[in-house]
Amino acid sequence: MDLDQLTQALARNLKHWRADRGLTLDALAERASVSRGMIIQIEQARTNPSVGTTVKLADALGVSIATLLDFEHGPQVRVVPRDQAVRMWSTPAGSQATLLVGGEGEGPRELWSWTLMPGDESTSEAHPPATTELLHVTAGVLTLVVDGTDHTVPAGSSAAFEANVPHGYRNDGAERVELMMSVSVPALR
């Protein structure tokens, strides 16, 4: 999916889910801590928002990022080819986070593939209460930071945490860190 298709899909899907949730522009802006003007620009496909803004909007709507980027009601099984996975974050050093697939069910669920190059980090604001993240490190040593506390997660190890506090992922080592992550957000009530 190219950037223009992504921008168009986000515009269409943000309008759809905002209407589905019965939210005005002002209500969504307040709920997501994103300006009304930014939401208008996104809905009119005039801007490509940051990952942080996209996460805030998805959380405020109670849907996965995957749903915001590609809203299709199709068969029970959806196969996402490698070339259709969406790179949501990257650094010049080669670190990246790729949204592989997502769904709704009892709330948004997402599966991610992450690469963190030596010295790189990614931080996240708190997600809605009861949001959980599960991760499994396949290479290197990840420093998982949850609410200001560092946790060392070496290759072959896994971690689970409630992501309703500020958190982040850091590579303090000399080799690349590879990990898989699953994010589960509770359904919007």
Secondary structure, DSSP 8 states (H G I E B T S, - for coil): --HHHHHHHHHHHHHHHHHHTT--HHHHHHHHT--HHHHHHHHTT-----HHHHHHHHHHHT--HHHHH------S-----GGGSEEEEE-TTS-EEEEEEEE-TTS-EEEEEEEE-TT-EEEE---STT-EEEEEEEESEEEEEETTEEEEEETT-EEEEE-SS-EEEE--SSS-EEEEEEEE-----
